[in-house]
């Protein structure tokens, strides 16, 4: 039997509030991270020549509340690529994209 709830996960994303400093610069926003199945995650993380940039490009699908110089920054590929030019930022985003795959929220 196919579980219908699992079908909903195929288009799901998780929100991850990020608040970190890199080289004295504060980055605070809510990342929207695509949820993938085990096979896809394995392909992303275990393939030969796999790197953090590929993981972020595949899994980071948006953000909210990203402010730069007092203005909201909409999610855009070119803006993401600017961030991925810095290995420290790339690694932090990659870790968050992977960790989001394992985060389960409890309901009260």
HELIX and SHEET records of a PDB file:
HELIX    1   1 UNK A    4  UNK A    8  1                                   5    
HELIX    2   2 UNK A    9  UNK A   11  5                                   3    
HELIX    3   3 UNK A   38  UNK A   46  1                                   9    
HELIX    4   4 UNK A   52  UNK A   59  1                                   8    
HELIX    5   5 UNK A   77  UNK A   84  1                                   8    
HELIX    6   6 UNK A   87  UNK A   99  1                                  13    
SHEET    1   A 3 UNK A  13  UNK A  22  0                                        
SHEET    2   A 3 UNK A  25  UNK A  34 -1                                        
SHEET    3   A 3 UNK A  60  UNK A  64 -1                                        
SHEET    1   B 2 UNK A  67  UNK A  68  0                                        
SHEET    2   B 2 UNK A  71  UNK A  72 -1                                        
END                                                                             
